[in-house]
């Protein structure tokens, strides 16, 4: 794991009253977030804007305190059982990555997937975490009962841009190897190239690298979008841009002057370019990809006690987290620097 030196997230174990969140103005109607806050600390994260509106830290402190919804799976089961529930698609990971390092210990995302599978409820996942391959058994069971789609966020494969803008995330090619593993298991999975950063990750050769690599991994879909800079995200991102690429500050100030979202004049050319790349590399043709060299497929040992609940799950790596201290309802976790390797890929 690529945590900043001296940065150790604090994990607060707190039960939740509700699991499902009604969403307006998005492409989905319901969201589910087993955690609040994200240890990935991407400089461009749009959730920082929501944190600012809620009068919570949106600067470098965001992601240093993570709320762990310890009872989220049980609450979700109750909500899905309500007569008023219509079986709508649930988006997992809209406000925090469901496979950030904490999931290696708490397994809350896995618990929620089991509940959704048992209810035959459709869902989608968006993640930067290759740890998702640990749950390939539950995903396959769920996909046999309802529509399931996993999106891997891969804005760029450029190592410098990745390291400086996504400081605590697994390498992009690790995510693509995870995608290949899911596709080999018959699970629908694609790539979200977002956010694309003007002047950085929007170079034609970098876009082509991502689309071709996604095709090689077996992606069934690719979509893209440009950077949003709402208050909270704007200040944090521009501060980091000034540190890492100071020559781009004048261009960003002109481009985003008086607005948080870029217009069609900027967005549509990017989408056309990615669509052309998608067609050139024939991404739209569904197929299963064989796992690449080095990728391991999880194996279930023992008889499942309930749908998708194996007695033992082996993923080719050690436990990704271990508790070190507990006090006042908070649990401090010590994460190995290579925690993302616990996915076995």
Secondary structure, 3 states (H helix, E strand, C coil): CCCCCCCCCEEEEECCCCCEEECCCCCCCEEECCEECCCCCCCCCCHHHHHHHCCCCCCCCCCCEEEEECCHHHHHHHHHCCCCCCCCCEEECCCCCCCCCCHHHHCHHHHHHHHHHHCCCCEEEEECCHHHHHHHHHHHHHHCCCCEEEEEECCCCCHHHHHHHCCCCCCHHHHHHHHHHHHHCCCCEEEEEEEECCCCCCCHHHHHHHHHHHHHHCCCCEEEEECCCCCCHHHHHHHHHHHHCHHHHHHHHHHCCCCCCCCHHHHHHHHHHHHHHHHHCCCCCCCCCCCCCCCCCCEEECCCCECCECCEEECCCCCCCEEEEEECCEEEEECCCCHHHHHCC
